[in-house]
């Protein structure tokens, strides 16, 4: 039993005296391109149920969100109207 106590006492002294030899890691943030997002606003609209089902099916097929589909559709429509107005 005394041998066990001596080993424990020696271990405690050794831990107090020895400096830990763990490597120091440097943490640096991952640099990525900053994407400037346009300010967003909320838009609530009522649409036919069949159109919503078609949008959801398209979204699943093309892995696109409903928000993304709406943005693409509105941009396409407005660009087409702008071209139409330029020709007339």
PyMOL Python script that loads the backbone (N, CA, C, O; Angstrom):
from pymol import cmd

cmd.read_pdbstr("""\
ATOM      1  N   UNK A   1       0.813  -1.190   0.000  1.00  0.00           N
ATOM      2  CA  UNK A   1       0.000   0.000   0.000  1.00  0.00           C
ATOM      3  C   UNK A   1       0.865   1.266   0.000  1.00  0.00           C
ATOM      4  O   UNK A   1       0.532   2.249  -0.663  1.00  0.00           O
ATOM      5  N   UNK A   2       1.961   1.239   0.736  1.00  0.00           N
ATOM      6  CA  UNK A   2       2.834   2.407   0.783  1.00  0.00           C
ATOM      7  C   UNK A   2       3.486   2.641  -0.572  1.00  0.00           C
ATOM      8  O   UNK A   2       3.712   3.784  -0.969  1.00  0.00           O
ATOM      9  N   UNK A   3       3.788   1.549  -1.284  1.00  0.00           N
ATOM     10  CA  UNK A   3       4.377   1.675  -2.625  1.00  0.00           C
ATOM     11  C   UNK A   3       3.388   2.388  -3.565  1.00  0.00           C
ATOM     12  O   UNK A   3       3.781   3.233  -4.369  1.00  0.00           O
ATOM     13  N   UNK A   4       2.123   2.037  -3.450  1.00  0.00           N
ATOM     14  CA  UNK A   4       1.073   2.662  -4.269  1.00  0.00           C
ATOM     15  C   UNK A   4       0.976   4.153  -3.959  1.00  0.00           C
ATOM     16  O   UNK A   4       0.865   4.963  -4.879  1.00  0.00           O
ATOM     17  N   UNK A   5       1.016   4.527  -2.691  1.00  0.00           N
ATOM     18  CA  UNK A   5       0.940   5.920  -2.286  1.00  0.00           C
ATOM     19  C   UNK A   5       2.152   6.705  -2.792  1.00  0.00           C
ATOM     20  O   UNK A   5       2.025   7.857  -3.207  1.00  0.00           O
ATOM     21  N   UNK A   6       3.324   6.072  -2.754  1.00  0.00           N
ATOM     22  CA  UNK A   6       4.535   6.739  -3.242  1.00  0.00           C
ATOM     23  C   UNK A   6       4.437   7.003  -4.748  1.00  0.00           C
ATOM     24  O   UNK A   6       4.847   8.061  -5.227  1.00  0.00           O
ATOM     25  N   UNK A   7       3.889   6.031  -5.492  1.00  0.00           N
ATOM     26  CA  UNK A   7       3.735   6.207  -6.936  1.00  0.00           C
ATOM     27  C   UNK A   7       2.762   7.347  -7.241  1.00  0.00           C
ATOM     28  O   UNK A   7       3.000   8.169  -8.126  1.00  0.00           O
ATOM     29  N   UNK A   8       1.648   7.376  -6.476  1.00  0.00           N
ATOM     30  CA  UNK A   8       0.682   8.450  -6.691  1.00  0.00           C
ATOM     31  C   UNK A   8       1.260   9.799  -6.327  1.00  0.00           C
ATOM     32  O   UNK A   8       1.033  10.780  -7.035  1.00  0.00           O
ATOM     33  N   UNK A   9       1.998   9.866  -5.243  1.00  0.00           N
ATOM     34  CA  UNK A   9       2.620  11.122  -4.816  1.00  0.00           C
ATOM     35  C   UNK A   9       3.638  11.588  -5.842  1.00  0.00           C
ATOM     36  O   UNK A   9       3.715  12.779  -6.147  1.00  0.00           O
ATOM     37  N   UNK A  10       4.410  10.671  -6.369  1.00  0.00           N
ATOM     38  CA  UNK A  10       5.398  11.006  -7.390  1.00  0.00           C
ATOM     39  C   UNK A  10       4.721  11.479  -8.668  1.00  0.00           C
ATOM     40  O   UNK A  10       5.234  12.372  -9.343  1.00  0.00           O
ATOM     41  N   UNK A  11       3.594  10.903  -9.005  1.00  0.00           N
ATOM     42  CA  UNK A  11       2.862  11.301 -10.202  1.00  0.00           C
ATOM     43  C   UNK A  11       2.331  12.719 -10.065  1.00  0.00           C
ATOM     44  O   UNK A  11       2.394  13.510 -11.006  1.00  0.00           O
ATOM     45  N   UNK A  12       1.811  13.032  -8.894  1.00  0.00           N
ATOM     46  CA  UNK A  12       1.280  14.379  -8.664  1.00  0.00           C
ATOM     47  C   UNK A  12       2.403  15.411  -8.762  1.00  0.00           C
ATOM     48  O   UNK A  12       2.213  16.474  -9.353  1.00  0.00           O
ATOM     49  N   UNK A  13       3.566  15.110  -8.188  1.00  0.00           N
ATOM     50  CA  UNK A  13       4.700  16.040  -8.274  1.00  0.00           C
ATOM     51  C   UNK A  13       5.165  16.190  -9.715  1.00  0.00           C
ATOM     52  O   UNK A  13       5.492  17.290 -10.160  1.00  0.00           O
ATOM     53  N   UNK A  14       5.193  15.080 -10.438  1.00  0.00           N
ATOM     54  CA  UNK A  14       5.629  15.123 -11.837  1.00  0.00           C
ATOM     55  C   UNK A  14       4.668  15.970 -12.672  1.00  0.00           C
ATOM     56  O   UNK A  14       5.114  16.748 -13.516  1.00  0.00           O
ATOM     57  N   UNK A  15       3.371  15.834 -12.454  1.00  0.00           N
ATOM     58  CA  UNK A  15       2.388  16.622 -13.193  1.00  0.00           C
ATOM     59  C   UNK A  15       2.520  18.110 -12.898  1.00  0.00           C
ATOM     60  O   UNK A  15       2.318  18.943 -13.781  1.00  0.00           O
ATOM     61  N   UNK A  16       2.860  18.444 -11.653  1.00  0.00           N
ATOM     62  CA  UNK A  16       3.024  19.848 -11.288  1.00  0.00           C
ATOM     63  C   UNK A  16       4.263  20.448 -11.931  1.00  0.00           C
ATOM     64  O   UNK A  16       4.246  21.613 -12.327  1.00  0.00           O
ATOM     65  N   UNK A  17       5.346  19.670 -12.044  1.00  0.00           N
ATOM     66  CA  UNK A  17       6.611  20.179 -12.551  1.00  0.00           C
ATOM     67  C   UNK A  17       6.664  20.218 -14.076  1.00  0.00           C
ATOM     68  O   UNK A  17       7.176  21.177 -14.653  1.00  0.00           O
ATOM     69  N   UNK A  18       6.146  19.196 -14.724  1.00  0.00           N
ATOM     70  CA  UNK A  18       6.259  19.107 -16.181  1.00  0.00           C
ATOM     71  C   UNK A  18       5.278  20.041 -16.875  1.00  0.00           C
ATOM     72  O   UNK A  18       4.116  20.153 -16.485  1.00  0.00           O
ATOM     73  N   UNK A  19       5.768  20.700 -17.900  1.00  0.00           N
ATOM     74  CA  UNK A  19       4.931  21.553 -18.736  1.00  0.00           C
ATOM     75  C   UNK A  19       4.285  20.662 -19.793  1.00  0.00           C
ATOM     76  O   UNK A  19       4.976  19.849 -20.407  1.00  0.00           O
ATOM     77  N   UNK A  20       2.994  20.792 -20.018  1.00  0.00           N
ATOM     78  CA  UNK A  20       2.362  19.942 -21.034  1.00  0.00           C
ATOM     79  C   UNK A  20       2.987  20.170 -22.412  1.00  0.00           C
ATOM     80  O   UNK A  20       3.295  21.301 -22.788  1.00  0.00           O
ATOM     81  N   UNK A  21       3.164  19.095 -23.144  1.00  0.00           N
ATOM     82  CA  UNK A  21       3.802  19.175 -24.448  1.00  0.00           C
ATOM     83  C   UNK A  21       2.781  19.013 -25.567  1.00  0.00           C
ATOM     84  O   UNK A  21       2.979  18.237 -26.503  1.00  0.00           O
ATOM     85  N   UNK A  22       1.703  19.749 -25.455  1.00  0.00           N
ATOM     86  CA  UNK A  22       0.673  19.679 -26.493  1.00  0.00           C
ATOM     87  C   UNK A  22       0.966  20.736 -27.546  1.00  0.00           C
ATOM     88  O   UNK A  22       1.373  21.848 -27.211  1.00  0.00           O
ATOM     89  N   UNK A  23       0.765  20.404 -28.798  1.00  0.00           N
ATOM     90  CA  UNK A  23       1.024  21.395 -29.844  1.00  0.00           C
ATOM     91  C   UNK A  23      -0.019  22.510 -29.803  1.00  0.00           C
ATOM     92  O   UNK A  23      -1.191  22.278 -29.502  1.00  0.00           O
ATOM     93  N   UNK A  24       0.428  23.700 -30.107  1.00  0.00           N
ATOM     94  CA  UNK A  24      -0.480  24.845 -30.137  1.00  0.00           C
ATOM     95  C   UNK A  24      -0.948  25.011 -31.570  1.00  0.00           C
ATOM     96  O   UNK A  24      -0.138  25.137 -32.489  1.00  0.00           O
ATOM     97  N   UNK A  25      -2.245  25.010 -31.752  1.00  0.00           N
ATOM     98  CA  UNK A  25      -2.818  25.134 -33.082  1.00  0.00           C
ATOM     99  C   UNK A  25      -3.230  26.576 -33.331  1.00  0.00           C
ATOM    100  O   UNK A  25      -3.736  27.265 -32.445  1.00  0.00           O
ATOM    101  N   UNK A  26      -2.999  27.004 -34.551  1.00  0.00           N
ATOM    102  CA  UNK A  26      -3.427  28.339 -34.937  1.00  0.00           C
ATOM    103  C   UNK A  26      -4.726  28.210 -35.722  1.00  0.00           C
ATOM    104  O   UNK A  26      -4.809  27.462 -36.697  1.00  0.00           O
ATOM    105  N   UNK A  27      -5.719  28.939 -35.288  1.00  0.00           N
ATOM    106  CA  UNK A  27      -7.018  28.899 -35.944  1.00  0.00           C
ATOM    107  C   UNK A  27      -7.157  30.136 -36.811  1.00  0.00           C
ATOM    108  O   UNK A  27      -7.027  31.267 -36.341  1.00  0.00           O
ATOM    109  N   UNK A  28      -7.424  29.897 -38.086  1.00  0.00           N
ATOM    110  CA  UNK A  28      -7.646  31.034 -38.987  1.00  0.00           C
ATOM    111  C   UNK A  28      -8.948  30.790 -39.741  1.00  0.00           C
ATOM    112  O   UNK A  28      -9.222  29.662 -40.149  1.00  0.00           O
ATOM    113  N   UNK A  29      -9.741  31.819 -39.929  1.00  0.00           N
ATOM    114  CA  UNK A  29     -11.031  31.638 -40.597  1.00  0.00           C
ATOM    115  C   UNK A  29     -10.838  31.283 -42.074  1.00  0.00           C
ATOM    116  O   UNK A  29      -9.871  31.691 -42.716  1.00  0.00           O
ATOM    117  N   UNK A  30     -11.782  30.520 -42.575  1.00  0.00           N
ATOM    118  CA  UNK A  30     -11.762  30.151 -43.975  1.00  0.00           C
ATOM    119  C   UNK A  30     -12.191  31.357 -44.793  1.00  0.00           C
ATOM    120  O   UNK A  30     -13.246  31.944 -44.549  1.00  0.00           O
ATOM    121  N   UNK A  31     -11.374  31.716 -45.754  1.00  0.00           N
ATOM    122  CA  UNK A  31     -11.693  32.878 -46.577  1.00  0.00           C
ATOM    123  C   UNK A  31     -12.573  32.421 -47.730  1.00  0.00           C
ATOM    124  O   UNK A  31     -12.235  31.488 -48.459  1.00  0.00           O
ATOM    125  N   UNK A  32     -13.661  33.067 -47.875  1.00  0.00           N
ATOM    126  CA  UNK A  32     -14.566  32.752 -48.976  1.00  0.00           C
ATOM    127  C   UNK A  32     -14.980  34.047 -49.646  1.00  0.00           C
ATOM    128  O   UNK A  32     -14.852  35.136 -49.087  1.00  0.00           O
ATOM    129  N   UNK A  33     -15.473  33.897 -50.844  1.00  0.00           N
ATOM    130  CA  UNK A  33     -15.930  35.071 -51.558  1.00  0.00           C
ATOM    131  C   UNK A  33     -17.194  35.601 -50.888  1.00  0.00           C
ATOM    132  O   UNK A  33     -18.110  34.842 -50.571  1.00  0.00           O
ATOM    133  N   UNK A  34     -17.226  36.877 -50.685  1.00  0.00           N
ATOM    134  CA  UNK A  34     -18.417  37.469 -50.091  1.00  0.00           C
ATOM    135  C   UNK A  34     -19.432  37.730 -51.192  1.00  0.00           C
ATOM    136  O   UNK A  34     -19.164  38.443 -52.159  1.00  0.00           O
ATOM    137  N   UNK A  35     -20.576  37.146 -51.021  1.00  0.00           N
ATOM    138  CA  UNK A  35     -21.650  37.304 -51.986  1.00  0.00           C
ATOM    139  C   UNK A  35     -22.587  38.385 -51.461  1.00  0.00           C
ATOM    140  O   UNK A  35     -23.150  38.275 -50.372  1.00  0.00           O
ATOM    141  N   UNK A  36     -22.731  39.410 -52.252  1.00  0.00           N
ATOM    142  CA  UNK A  36     -23.614  40.501 -51.846  1.00  0.00           C
ATOM    143  C   UNK A  36     -25.036  40.139 -52.252  1.00  0.00           C
ATOM    144  O   UNK A  36     -25.347  39.998 -53.435  1.00  0.00           O
ATOM    145  N   UNK A  37     -25.889  39.993 -51.248  1.00  0.00           N
ATOM    146  CA  UNK A  37     -27.279  39.643 -51.519  1.00  0.00           C
ATOM    147  C   UNK A  37     -28.118  40.907 -51.610  1.00  0.00           C
ATOM    148  O   UNK A  37     -27.922  41.879 -50.881  1.00  0.00           O
ATOM    149  N   UNK A  38     -29.048  40.847 -52.527  1.00  0.00           N
ATOM    150  CA  UNK A  38     -29.983  41.949 -52.633  1.00  0.00           C
ATOM    151  C   UNK A  38     -30.919  41.912 -51.435  1.00  0.00           C
ATOM    152  O   UNK A  38     -31.198  40.849 -50.881  1.00  0.00           O
ATOM    153  N   UNK A  39     -31.390  43.067 -51.050  1.00  0.00           N
ATOM    154  CA  UNK A  39     -32.360  43.124 -49.961  1.00  0.00           C
ATOM    155  C   UNK A  39     -33.643  42.452 -50.428  1.00  0.00           C
ATOM    156  O   UNK A  39     -34.085  42.654 -51.559  1.00  0.00           O
ATOM    157  N   UNK A  40     -34.226  41.665 -49.563  1.00  0.00           N
ATOM    158  CA  UNK A  40     -35.441  40.937 -49.909  1.00  0.00           C
ATOM    159  C   UNK A  40     -36.640  41.512 -49.183  1.00  0.00           C
ATOM    160  O   UNK A  40     -36.523  42.056 -48.085  1.00  0.00           O
ATOM    161  N   UNK A  41     -37.793  41.382 -49.817  1.00  0.00           N
ATOM    162  CA  UNK A  41     -39.062  41.775 -49.211  1.00  0.00           C
ATOM    163  C   UNK A  41     -40.038  40.622 -49.374  1.00  0.00           C
ATOM    164  O   UNK A  41     -39.835  39.737 -50.206  1.00  0.00           O
ATOM    165  N   UNK A  42     -41.081  40.637 -48.588  1.00  0.00           N
ATOM    166  CA  UNK A  42     -42.050  39.559 -48.620  1.00  0.00           C
ATOM    167  C   UNK A  42     -43.124  39.834 -49.659  1.00  0.00           C
ATOM    168  O   UNK A  42     -43.555  40.973 -49.836  1.00  0.00           O
ATOM    169  N   UNK A  43     -43.553  38.778 -50.346  1.00  0.00           N
ATOM    170  CA  UNK A  43     -44.614  38.871 -51.337  1.00  0.00           C
ATOM    171  C   UNK A  43     -45.603  37.744 -51.058  1.00  0.00           C
ATOM    172  O   UNK A  43     -45.226  36.572 -51.061  1.00  0.00           O
ATOM    173  N   UNK A  44     -46.842  38.086 -50.820  1.00  0.00           N
ATOM    174  CA  UNK A  44     -47.890  37.088 -50.596  1.00  0.00           C
ATOM    175  C   UNK A  44     -48.894  37.176 -51.730  1.00  0.00           C
ATOM    176  O   UNK A  44     -49.444  38.242 -52.005  1.00  0.00           O
ATOM    177  N   UNK A  45     -49.126  36.062 -52.379  1.00  0.00           N
ATOM    178  CA  UNK A  45     -50.095  36.024 -53.472  1.00  0.00           C
ATOM    179  C   UNK A  45     -50.937  34.755 -53.361  1.00  0.00           C
ATOM    180  O   UNK A  45     -50.503  33.745 -52.807  1.00  0.00           O
ATOM    181  N   UNK A  46     -52.127  34.835 -53.891  1.00  0.00           N
ATOM    182  CA  UNK A  46     -52.996  33.678 -53.982  1.00  0.00           C
ATOM    183  C   UNK A  46     -52.933  33.180 -55.423  1.00  0.00           C
ATOM    184  O   UNK A  46     -53.137  33.943 -56.367  1.00  0.00           O
ATOM    185  N   UNK A  47     -52.643  31.862 -55.578  1.00  0.00           N
ATOM    186  CA  UNK A  47     -52.568  31.280 -56.918  1.00  0.00           C
ATOM    187  C   UNK A  47     -53.449  30.037 -56.961  1.00  0.00           C
ATOM    188  O   UNK A  47     -53.774  29.481 -55.913  1.00  0.00           O
ATOM    189  N   UNK A  48     -53.842  29.592 -58.153  1.00  0.00           N
ATOM    190  CA  UNK A  48     -54.652  28.383 -58.257  1.00  0.00           C
ATOM    191  C   UNK A  48     -53.905  27.163 -57.694  1.00  0.00           C
ATOM    192  O   UNK A  48     -52.687  27.048 -57.827  1.00  0.00           O
ATOM    193  N   UNK A  49     -54.651  26.275 -57.075  1.00  0.00           N
ATOM    194  CA  UNK A  49     -54.069  25.106 -56.436  1.00  0.00           C
ATOM    195  C   UNK A  49     -53.325  24.238 -57.446  1.00  0.00           C
ATOM    196  O   UNK A  49     -52.262  23.698 -57.140  1.00  0.00           O
ATOM    197  N   UNK A  50     -53.881  24.105 -58.650  1.00  0.00           N
ATOM    198  CA  UNK A  50     -53.243  23.284 -59.678  1.00  0.00           C
ATOM    199  C   UNK A  50     -51.874  23.859 -60.066  1.00  0.00           C
ATOM    200  O   UNK A  50     -50.935  23.105 -60.324  1.00  0.00           O
ATOM    201  N   UNK A  51     -51.763  25.185 -60.108  1.00  0.00           N
ATOM    202  CA  UNK A  51     -50.489  25.816 -60.443  1.00  0.00           C
ATOM    203  C   UNK A  51     -49.458  25.553 -59.348  1.00  0.00           C
ATOM    204  O   UNK A  51     -48.290  25.306 -59.644  1.00  0.00           O
ATOM    205  N   UNK A  52     -49.877  25.605 -58.103  1.00  0.00           N
ATOM    206  CA  UNK A  52     -48.969  25.318 -56.986  1.00  0.00           C
ATOM    207  C   UNK A  52     -48.462  23.885 -57.071  1.00  0.00           C
ATOM    208  O   UNK A  52     -47.279  23.629 -56.849  1.00  0.00           O
ATOM    209  N   UNK A  53     -49.352  22.950 -57.392  1.00  0.00           N
ATOM    210  CA  UNK A  53     -48.939  21.545 -57.523  1.00  0.00           C
ATOM    211  C   UNK A  53     -47.910  21.390 -58.638  1.00  0.00           C
ATOM    212  O   UNK A  53     -46.934  20.653 -58.492  1.00  0.00           O
ATOM    213  N   UNK A  54     -48.134  22.095 -59.767  1.00  0.00           N
ATOM    214  CA  UNK A  54     -47.175  22.041 -60.869  1.00  0.00           C
ATOM    215  C   UNK A  54     -45.827  22.624 -60.447  1.00  0.00           C
ATOM    216  O   UNK A  54     -44.775  22.089 -60.795  1.00  0.00           O
ATOM    217  N   UNK A  55     -45.868  23.723 -59.697  1.00  0.00           N
ATOM    218  CA  UNK A  55     -44.625  24.340 -59.219  1.00  0.00           C
ATOM    219  C   UNK A  55     -43.862  23.398 -58.299  1.00  0.00           C
ATOM    220  O   UNK A  55     -42.642  23.273 -58.405  1.00  0.00           O
ATOM    221  N   UNK A  56     -44.576  22.741 -57.404  1.00  0.00           N
ATOM    222  CA  UNK A  56     -43.927  21.811 -56.475  1.00  0.00           C
ATOM    223  C   UNK A  56     -43.316  20.631 -57.220  1.00  0.00           C
ATOM    224  O   UNK A  56     -42.204  20.201 -56.913  1.00  0.00           O
ATOM    225  N   UNK A  57     -44.048  20.112 -58.199  1.00  0.00           N
ATOM    226  CA  UNK A  57     -43.539  18.987 -58.982  1.00  0.00           C
ATOM    227  C   UNK A  57     -42.278  19.407 -59.752  1.00  0.00           C
ATOM    228  O   UNK A  57     -41.297  18.666 -59.813  1.00  0.00           O
ATOM    229  N   UNK A  58     -42.326  20.607 -60.336  1.00  0.00           N
ATOM    230  CA  UNK A  58     -41.162  21.124 -61.060  1.00  0.00           C
ATOM    231  C   UNK A  58     -39.980  21.300 -60.103  1.00  0.00           C
ATOM    232  O   UNK A  58     -38.846  20.956 -60.439  1.00  0.00           O
ATOM    233  N   UNK A  59     -40.248  21.828 -58.927  1.00  0.00           N
ATOM    234  CA  UNK A  59     -39.196  22.041 -57.936  1.00  0.00           C
ATOM    235  C   UNK A  59     -38.527  20.751 -57.517  1.00  0.00           C
ATOM    236  O   UNK A  59     -37.307  20.702 -57.361  1.00  0.00           O
ATOM    237  N   UNK A  60     -39.310  19.712 -57.334  1.00  0.00           N
ATOM    238  CA  UNK A  60     -38.750  18.412 -56.964  1.00  0.00           C
ATOM    239  C   UNK A  60     -37.923  17.848 -58.110  1.00  0.00           C
ATOM    240  O   UNK A  60     -36.834  17.314 -57.903  1.00  0.00           O
ATOM    241  N   UNK A  61     -38.454  17.972 -59.315  1.00  0.00           N
ATOM    242  CA  UNK A  61     -37.779  17.462 -60.514  1.00  0.00           C
ATOM    243  C   UNK A  61     -36.435  18.150 -60.740  1.00  0.00           C
ATOM    244  O   UNK A  61     -35.442  17.491 -61.047  1.00  0.00           O
ATOM    245  N   UNK A  62     -36.404  19.464 -60.590  1.00  0.00           N
ATOM    246  CA  UNK A  62     -35.211  20.260 -60.904  1.00  0.00           C
ATOM    247  C   UNK A  62     -34.410  20.651 -59.663  1.00  0.00           C
ATOM    248  O   UNK A  62     -33.434  21.395 -59.766  1.00  0.00           O
ATOM    249  N   UNK A  63     -34.811  20.159 -58.504  1.00  0.00           N
ATOM    250  CA  UNK A  63     -34.148  20.489 -57.240  1.00  0.00           C
ATOM    251  C   UNK A  63     -34.079  22.009 -57.041  1.00  0.00           C
ATOM    252  O   UNK A  63     -33.009  22.573 -56.810  1.00  0.00           O
ATOM    253  N   UNK A  64     -35.215  22.636 -57.134  1.00  0.00           N
ATOM    254  CA  UNK A  64     -35.343  24.090 -57.020  1.00  0.00           C
ATOM    255  C   UNK A  64     -36.407  24.409 -55.970  1.00  0.00           C
ATOM    256  O   UNK A  64     -37.386  23.677 -55.826  1.00  0.00           O
ATOM    257  N   UNK A  65     -36.208  25.498 -55.243  1.00  0.00           N
ATOM    258  CA  UNK A  65     -37.184  25.897 -54.232  1.00  0.00           C
ATOM    259  C   UNK A  65     -38.324  26.668 -54.881  1.00  0.00           C
ATOM    260  O   UNK A  65     -38.184  27.178 -55.993  1.00  0.00           O
ATOM    261  N   UNK A  66     -39.451  26.752 -54.184  1.00  0.00           N
ATOM    262  CA  UNK A  66     -40.580  27.536 -54.682  1.00  0.00           C
ATOM    263  C   UNK A  66     -40.181  29.005 -54.798  1.00  0.00           C
ATOM    264  O   UNK A  66     -40.588  29.686 -55.740  1.00  0.00           O
ATOM    265  N   UNK A  67     -39.405  29.485 -53.866  1.00  0.00           N
ATOM    266  CA  UNK A  67     -38.930  30.857 -53.920  1.00  0.00           C
ATOM    267  C   UNK A  67     -38.110  31.081 -55.190  1.00  0.00           C
ATOM    268  O   UNK A  67     -38.302  32.074 -55.893  1.00  0.00           O
ATOM    269  N   UNK A  68     -37.208  30.166 -55.476  1.00  0.00           N
ATOM    270  CA  UNK A  68     -36.375  30.277 -56.668  1.00  0.00           C
ATOM    271  C   UNK A  68     -37.188  30.233 -57.947  1.00  0.00           C
ATOM    272  O   UNK A  68     -36.913  30.973 -58.892  1.00  0.00           O
ATOM    273  N   UNK A  69     -38.190  29.365 -57.977  1.00  0.00           N
ATOM    274  CA  UNK A  69     -39.060  29.262 -59.149  1.00  0.00           C
ATOM    275  C   UNK A  69     -39.820  30.569 -59.351  1.00  0.00           C
ATOM    276  O   UNK A  69     -39.925  31.058 -60.476  1.00  0.00           O
ATOM    277  N   UNK A  70     -40.341  31.127 -58.285  1.00  0.00           N
ATOM    278  CA  UNK A  70     -41.071  32.401 -58.376  1.00  0.00           C
ATOM    279  C   UNK A  70     -40.174  33.521 -58.884  1.00  0.00           C
ATOM    280  O   UNK A  70     -40.583  34.308 -59.738  1.00  0.00           O
ATOM    281  N   UNK A  71     -38.950  33.597 -58.363  1.00  0.00           N
ATOM    282  CA  UNK A  71     -38.029  34.645 -58.787  1.00  0.00           C
ATOM    283  C   UNK A  71     -37.701  34.494 -60.269  1.00  0.00           C
ATOM    284  O   UNK A  71     -37.715  35.473 -61.015  1.00  0.00           O
ATOM    285  N   UNK A  72     -37.405  33.262 -60.693  1.00  0.00           N
ATOM    286  CA  UNK A  72     -37.095  33.034 -62.105  1.00  0.00           C
ATOM    287  C   UNK A  72     -38.283  33.392 -63.006  1.00  0.00           C
ATOM    288  O   UNK A  72     -38.115  34.021 -64.051  1.00  0.00           O
ATOM    289  N   UNK A  73     -39.470  32.987 -62.590  1.00  0.00           N
ATOM    290  CA  UNK A  73     -40.664  33.254 -63.399  1.00  0.00           C
ATOM    291  C   UNK A  73     -40.930  34.749 -63.515  1.00  0.00           C
ATOM    292  O   UNK A  73     -41.237  35.242 -64.601  1.00  0.00           O
ATOM    293  N   UNK A  74     -40.815  35.465 -62.416  1.00  0.00           N
ATOM    294  CA  UNK A  74     -41.053  36.911 -62.452  1.00  0.00           C
ATOM    295  C   UNK A  74     -40.000  37.638 -63.292  1.00  0.00           C
ATOM    296  O   UNK A  74     -40.326  38.547 -64.054  1.00  0.00           O
ATOM    297  N   UNK A  75     -38.737  37.232 -63.148  1.00  0.00           N
ATOM    298  CA  UNK A  75     -37.678  37.851 -63.954  1.00  0.00           C
ATOM    299  C   UNK A  75     -37.902  37.569 -65.440  1.00  0.00           C
ATOM    300  O   UNK A  75     -37.761  38.465 -66.272  1.00  0.00           O
ATOM    301  N   UNK A  76     -38.251  36.326 -65.773  1.00  0.00           N
ATOM    302  CA  UNK A  76     -38.503  35.963 -67.164  1.00  0.00           C
ATOM    303  C   UNK A  76     -39.654  36.795 -67.736  1.00  0.00           C
ATOM    304  O   UNK A  76     -39.554  37.333 -68.838  1.00  0.00           O
ATOM    305  N   UNK A  77     -40.735  36.892 -66.984  1.00  0.00           N
ATOM    306  CA  UNK A  77     -41.907  37.648 -67.427  1.00  0.00           C
ATOM    307  C   UNK A  77     -41.571  39.121 -67.637  1.00  0.00           C
ATOM    308  O   UNK A  77     -41.901  39.700 -68.672  1.00  0.00           O
ATOM    309  N   UNK A  78     -40.915  39.720 -66.649  1.00  0.00           N
ATOM    310  CA  UNK A  78     -40.607  41.150 -66.733  1.00  0.00           C
ATOM    311  C   UNK A  78     -39.590  41.443 -67.842  1.00  0.00           C
ATOM    312  O   UNK A  78     -39.695  42.471 -68.511  1.00  0.00           O
ATOM    313  N   UNK A  79     -38.618  40.568 -68.045  1.00  0.00           N
ATOM    314  CA  UNK A  79     -37.658  40.751 -69.137  1.00  0.00           C
ATOM    315  C   UNK A  79     -38.348  40.645 -70.493  1.00  0.00           C
ATOM    316  O   UNK A  79     -38.052  41.411 -71.411  1.00  0.00           O
ATOM    317  N   UNK A  80     -39.279  39.684 -70.614  1.00  0.00           N
ATOM    318  CA  UNK A  80     -40.021  39.532 -71.868  1.00  0.00           C
ATOM    319  C   UNK A  80     -40.876  40.769 -72.133  1.00  0.00           C
ATOM    320  O   UNK A  80     -40.944  41.238 -73.269  1.00  0.00           O
ATOM    321  N   UNK A  81     -41.519  41.298 -71.111  1.00  0.00           N
ATOM    322  CA  UNK A  81     -42.332  42.504 -71.267  1.00  0.00           C
ATOM    323  C   UNK A  81     -41.465  43.704 -71.642  1.00  0.00           C
ATOM    324  O   UNK A  81     -41.883  44.536 -72.448  1.00  0.00           O
ATOM    325  N   UNK A  82     -40.266  43.805 -71.070  1.00  0.00           N
ATOM    326  CA  UNK A  82     -39.388  44.916 -71.376  1.00  0.00           C
ATOM    327  C   UNK A  82     -38.936  44.847 -72.840  1.00  0.00           C
ATOM    328  O   UNK A  82     -38.874  45.869 -73.524  1.00  0.00           O
ATOM    329  N   UNK A  83     -38.622  43.641 -73.312  1.00  0.00           N
ATOM    330  CA  UNK A  83     -38.236  43.472 -74.721  1.00  0.00           C
ATOM    331  C   UNK A  83     -39.402  43.810 -75.637  1.00  0.00           C
ATOM    332  O   UNK A  83     -39.228  44.427 -76.687  1.00  0.00           O
ATOM    333  N   UNK A  84     -40.591  43.395 -75.222  1.00  0.00           N
ATOM    334  CA  UNK A  84     -41.806  43.653 -76.022  1.00  0.00           C
ATOM    335  C   UNK A  84     -42.036  45.159 -76.122  1.00  0.00           C
ATOM    336  O   UNK A  84     -42.407  45.651 -77.187  1.00  0.00           O
ATOM    337  N   UNK A  85     -41.829  45.880 -75.060  1.00  0.00           N
ATOM    338  CA  UNK A  85     -42.039  47.327 -75.048  1.00  0.00           C
ATOM    339  C   UNK A  85     -40.969  48.056 -75.871  1.00  0.00           C
ATOM    340  O   UNK A  85     -41.234  49.120 -76.430  1.00  0.00           O
ATOM    341  N   UNK A  86     -39.775  47.488 -75.943  1.00  0.00           N
ATOM    342  CA  UNK A  86     -38.710  48.120 -76.725  1.00  0.00           C
ATOM    343  C   UNK A  86     -38.972  48.001 -78.221  1.00  0.00           C
ATOM    344  O   UNK A  86     -38.576  48.884 -78.983  1.00  0.00           O
ATOM    345  N   UNK A  87     -39.633  46.925 -78.660  1.00  0.00           N
ATOM    346  CA  UNK A  87     -39.888  46.718 -80.077  1.00  0.00           C
ATOM    347  C   UNK A  87     -41.096  47.503 -80.564  1.00  0.00           C
ATOM    348  O   UNK A  87     -41.229  47.744 -81.764  1.00  0.00           O
ATOM    349  N   UNK A  88     -41.967  47.900 -79.665  1.00  0.00           N
ATOM    350  CA  UNK A  88     -43.164  48.650 -80.090  1.00  0.00           C
ATOM    351  C   UNK A  88     -43.007  50.124 -79.915  1.00  0.00           C
ATOM    352  O   UNK A  88     -43.924  50.883 -80.226  1.00  0.00           O
TER     353      UNK A  88
END
""", "prot")
cmd.dss("prot")
cmd.show_as("cartoon", "prot")
cmd.util.cbc("prot")
cmd.orient("prot")
